[in-house]
Structure formats: C-alpha cells, structure tokens
Amino acid sequence: MRVLMVLDGLDFGGTETHALSLAKEMAARGIHIAVAARNGALASRFEAVGCPLYFIDFPTVINIDEQRKEQIIEQLEAVIKKENISIVHTHQTPSGILTALAANRCGVPVVFTAHGTYYPLSELETMLRLASAAIAVSPPVERHIRPMIAKRFLIPNGIDTNEFAPLGRQGRQALGIPDDALVIVYSSRLAWAKARICFMVLKACKDLKPLFPNLYVVVVGDGPRFSDAENLTRLIHQTCRATFIHLVGEQGDMAPYYSLADLVVGTGRVALEAMACGKPVLAAGNHGYFGLVEPNSYKDAWECYFGDHGSRQDCSRYILSQDMKHLLRSPLYLEQLGQAGREWVMRQFNIQTCVDQVLNVYESLLKGEAKQ
C-alpha cells in the first residue's frame, strides 16, 4: 500500500496535525506515505517521518483558469505515477478536488476526510462526487455529508497518547510563571471565530485577575488577528497594572504548553490533545460554547466536537468568567477531571485504533468492497 496524503498547505492547524499523526503511525507500520501540499512550517515534521514531499502551488479557491488547473493536475499525475501510489487521501477542497481529478485519470481510489462543516457547499459536493469514500471526524460532520455520498465512515481524529502525555509543569520557569500560579492556556489559530473566542478569554481573565492575583494566561497560536491580540493584551496589562498574559505565537510542540495549564480552553483537536496531557478542558469553538468537559458529558462533547461542530449556547465573556471562577476554586476537581480525560482519550481516540479504521477503509477500496 502506497499512500499520497494531500493538504492545501503544511501550516500548523488541526487538519494538518491530524494528517501528520496519521502519517507517523502509518509510516511506523511500514506503509509508504508521500505528501503533496504547499510548503509550510510542518514540512520538516513530515520529512522527519520519512515522507517524500511534493510542493504543489495549490490555489486557495477552485475557480482558476483552465490552463493552470490542467498544469496542476498533470503535476499530480506525475507524482502518483512516480511514487506508484495505490490510494490518495485528501483533507481539503481545492487541493483535494484537483488531486482527485488526477487520481481518477490514473485509476487510483480517493478518500476524502471531512474535518468540519465549513467547506463551501459547491466544493464539498464536487469533492464527494470525485471521492471513492469519505471519512467524517465527528457525528455532525457525518450527518452533513450523508446526503452527498453513500460510502462514508465515522472515524475520529486520532491522538498520539505518547506524544501528548502528562509532563509536569517544568515549562513555567521559561515564561517567568511561578510554580504556584493558576494558569489558563488557550490554543487556536487567531482568525475568524477562534480569534473572537481568544479575545473573550482574555477579557474574562481580566475580570478574574482581581479575584485571583496569581492568575496567568498563555495563548498559543498565530494568524491574521495576532496583532489585535497584542493590542488587547497591552490594554489589559495597563488596566490591571500587572503583566500576566503571554502570547507565545505558533508552536510546533504543543505538549509542553498544555503542561503549563491548570485549565485549557479549546475545541476540536486542541481539546483532545489537552485531555491526553491530563488537563481539564472548557470547550468553546466555531459553533459556540459547550462548557466543561466532564465524564457525564463526554458523549455530548464528542457529538458536537467540543464546540466546533455543535454547541450548547453562544460563547460570551461572562459565561467564560463564571465557569473559570468556579473551576479555579476547585483544584482537586480539576485534577480529577484531567486524569479521567486522559483515560477517555486513550480508550476512544488513540491514534493506533483510528489508523486501524482508516486502513480498513483503504483496504476495502483497493479490494473494490467499500461499504457504508
């Protein structure tokens, strides 16, 4: 089995890190994985796994002139033939559609993983029409694609629970954060809805600082609204007359940053990674606010993918500050939640189990037996 993994680009994000986790586990099993994408910060991580990289100048939209489209498709055909690819696995729409067109010409099956409900509908319909089978990463995504493709499978994002594991709090010193501080970590790309959630978290922590003088905040992520986050941080520091927010930008190794936290605010893959590191999670994402992820709400949290694909209510500064205040006053409960969360992720979202399921999809397509 020889797989071509295809992404729009190799920048940091949930989709890209998911593809990297798949590639690492598959390569460890002796499966050949080549990667086609625009160049980006994750390229070296794929190289370290042993993946041949093909940098393709994929467009950000599919509506490009026919000559450029044909050039890209021919490039991809050449990659498929050179690497003797037996299956193509795509994750995003412009790159996925163009690669599927090339794969169809070569007679190679195409798997598309839908990572959310945010794809432009016309592009999603085209992608699913060209795909041999689709994978959905959560129940709402599976329902979203259900009318568009018969061969579909629900397989969650897999987490490498060796990479994402409890590490202690040794990283605090590097940021000048005291050992006895209360630390909230927020991680996401600082764009669109997730940037707005970041700003709500910062404002909620401003409200909490007088109640918890030893409160610190670490924000991990970059994006078009990073400078807005810097401006808001300066304003909050002036108002509170204290420097307690650290904007650390994009980070390739997230586990040490989760390890700083008493509480992580996040969604989707961030929520799963943080829980694997033994950290409690307040879930807030693109769709809205889910709230505290605890054992009696695991099923519901997974159902809406921790606020990214569904939610309980709109997110607000007030609701964040109220929930944070309650939790920061319950350190023992936070510790118990962290332990329970890691056990759940190891049972339900282990990368090895997820790769088993993905390989079953590949094998059924190669045998011409893909079933719903």
N, C-alpha and C positions, 0 to 999 in steps of 0.2 A: 504494500500500500504506500503510495507516494502522494502527499497532500500539498496543494497550493493554498495557503492561508492568505486572504485578501482583505486589506483595510484601505480606507481613504488615505490615511497617513499614520505615522508612527509617533504621534504626540501622546502625552500622558492623558488617560481618561479611562472610564470604566470598561468600555468596549475593548480598548486596546490592551489593557492589562488582563482582561479575560482571555483574549486571544493568545497573549504571552503565556498565561498559565496553561492553556491547552497545549501550546507548542512545547513547553518544558516537559509536561507529563508524557506527551506522545513521543517526544524525542528520547526520553528516558526508557521508553519501551521499544526503542529501535525503529520507530516509524520516521520516515524521511519527511521533513516539513520545509518547504520553501515559502518565502513571503514576498508578496507584491504590494507596494504601497508607496506613497510619497515619503521622502526621508523625514526623520524626526528624532526626538530625544530618546525614544525607546529602541532605536536601531541597534545600539550596542548591546542591549539586553537580548535581542533576538540573535545577534551574532554570537553571543556567549553561549547560547543554547546549541549553536551549530547550524542555524538556518541560513541557507543561501538567500541573499536579499536582492530583489529586483526593484529599483526605484522607478516608479511609473508616475508621470505627471498627471495624475487623475484630476479631472475638473471638480469643482465644488457643486456644480449643477449638471444635470444630464443633457440639457439643451445646448449643445455645442455644434459647430458646423460639421458637416458630414465628413469632410476630409480629415479633420483632427480626430474625429471619432474612429474612423477606419484605421488611422495610424496607430492609435492606442490598442484597438482590437488586434491588429497584426502583431504588435509588440507582445501582447499577452499570449497569442497563439504560439509565438516563438518560444516564450518561457515554458508553456505547457509541454511543447514538444521536446525542448532541450532537457527539461527536468523529468521527462517521461511521467507526467502527472496522471494519477489514476482517479483522483477526486479533487474538486475545487470547493473550498469552504469560504464563503463571503459573509461580511458582517455589516456592511453599509451600502447605501443605494447607488450613488454614481459609480463607484469602483465595482460594486457587485454586478450591476447591470452590464457594464462593458466586459467584465471578465466572463459572465455567463454567456454572452454572445460569442466570445472566443471559444469557450469550453464547448458550447453546442456545436460549433463548426468542427471541433476536434472529437466529438462523440464522448465527452467526459462528463459524468454526472456533477451536478451543482447542489450544494447545501447552502442555505441562507439562514443565519441566526438573526432573528428579530430581537433587538435589545430594548425596545420600547415601543410606544405608540406614536412617536414624534415624526416618523418618516412622512414626507409628502405623499399623499394617498396615491397619486398617479404613478409615482416612482415605485412605491411599495407594490402596487398591482402589477407593474411591469416586471419587477424583480421576482415576484412569486410566480408569475406566468413562465418565466425562464428557468426557475429552480426545479430540481427534481424532488426536493423535500425541504421543509423548513423546520427550524427549531425555535421555540419561544422560551424566553428565560423566566417568565412568570405567568401565572394564570390569566391576568388581564391581557397580556400580550397574546397569549394563545387564543383568547376569545376574539381579540381584534383581528387576527389573521385567519380565523376559522372559515369565514365565508369565501376566502380568496384562494385557499389551497387545501387539497384533500390530505396529502401526505405531510403531516405535521406532528411534532413531538415536543412535549414539555420537558425541558432539561434545564435545571437551574445553573446559574453561574457557579463554577467550582472554585473553591478556595484551597490553596496550599497551606494546610494547617501546620506544616513545619516552618515555612517562611513566616506565616502570621501566627505567632505564639506569644504567650506572656514573656516579657523581657525584664521586668522590674522597671525602676524609674531612673536609671543612670543617666538618661539624656537630659535631665532637668538642669544640671550644672552648666552645660554648654550654653544655655539660654539665660543663665542667671536666675533661674526659678528655684526658690527654696524647697527643700525636701518636704516641708510640712505644708506647702501651698495646696490650695484647691485649684485644679487645672481642668479647664474645658477645652477640648480640641474640636475644631470644625474643619472638614476637608471637602473640597469640591473645586471644580473649575469655576473661576469667578466670571461667569457670564449668565445672562438670562435669569431664570427663576432662582438658580442656585446662588447667584450673587446677591439677590434680594434677601434670601434666607441668611446669608452671611451677615448682611447689614443688620437684620433683625437680631441675630445672635449677639453682635457687638453692642447694640443698643440695650438689649436685655441685660447683658453683663455690666454695662454702665449703671443700670438701675440697681443691680445686685451688689456692686462694689462697696457701697457704704455698709451693707449688712455683713459682707464677707471681705474684710480688709486684705485677707491673704488669697484673694481670687486672682487667677491669671488665665489668659486666653491665648491659644495658639491656633492660627489659621494657616492651613496648608493648601496651596493652590495658586495658580496664576490664571491670567485671562484678560480680556479687554477691560474689565472693571477693577483691575488691581489698583490702579491709581485712585479710584474712588474709595476703595477700602483704606488706602493710606491716608487720604484726607479725613475720612471719618475717624480713623484711629487717632490722628493728631488732635482733632476736636474733642474726642472723649478724654484723652490724656490731659488736655488743658482744663476741661470741666472737672474732672475727678482729682486733678493735681497729683496724679500718680501714673507711672508708666507700667502697664501690666498686660498689654496686648502685643503679641509677637506675630508679625506677618512673615512667614518663612518661605513663601513662594512655592514653586513646583519642586517636589521631592521624588526621587526615584525609588527610595527605600522607605516605605510608609510605616513599617512595624515599629521602629524606634519612636516615631511621633505619636502613634496610638499609645505607646507605653508610657508617655508623659501624663496621660489623662486620668482623671477621676471619672470623667463623663465625656462621651463623644456625641456630637450632633452630626448626623449624616443620613444618607439614604443609599439604596441600591447596594452596590458592591462595597462602598465605604462601610456601611452598617455591618455587612457580613465579615469584612476584614477586621473591623474593630472588635466584634464579638469573638472572632477566632483568637484575638490577642487578649481575651479575658476582660474586655471593657464593656460597661453598660452603655446603651445607646438610646438617645432621644431621636426618633426618626422624623425627618422633615425633608420633602423632596419636591420635584417638579409639579406633582399633582396637588400637594398640600401637606398637612400635618397629621402624622399618625400618633406620635407621642412616645411614651416609654415602651420599649420592647421588653416584655417580661414573659415568663413561661406560659401564663394563661392567655397571652395574646400572640404567641409565636405564629400560629396558623393564620391569623388575620394579618399580621405583619408581612408574612411571606405572600399572602394573597394579593396585597397591594404593593409589594416590593418596596416596603419601608417608606411609603410616601411618594415614590416616583411614578407608579402606575395606578395609584388609587390612594385615598386618604380618608380620615375621619372628619376633618374640618379644615378651614383655611388656617394658614400659619400666621401668627402675629407676635410682635414683641412682647405683648402682655402674657400670652399663654406660655411662651418660652420662659419668661422670667418666673412665672408662678411654678412651673414644673421644675425648673432648675433649682429654685429656692427650696422646694420640698425635698429634692434629691440630695442637695449638698448638705442638708441637715440629717441625712440618713446614711452615713458612710458604711455601716455594716451591711445595709440592704444593697448598696451599690456593689460591694464586694461579692455578695451572694449572686447578684444578677450577672456579674462578669463571669463567674465560674459556670453558672448554668448556661449562659450564652455560648461559651466555648464548647461545652459538651453538645449542645444542639447543632452548632455548625459542623462539628466533627461527625455527627450522625447523619445530617441531612445534606450538607453542601461540600463534602470532601471532594477535592479535585479528582481523586482516583475513581470514585464512583461515577462522577459526571463524565469523565473521559470514557469509562466503560460504556456508558449510554450513547455517547457521540459515536464511538467506534462501531457500535451496533447499527446505528443509522448508516454510516459509511458502508459497512459490510452488506447490509440489506440492499442498498442501491447497487453496489457492484455485482450482486447476485441477481439484480432485477426484481427484488422481492419487497421493496419498501412498502410497509403497511402503516395504516393510521394507528 
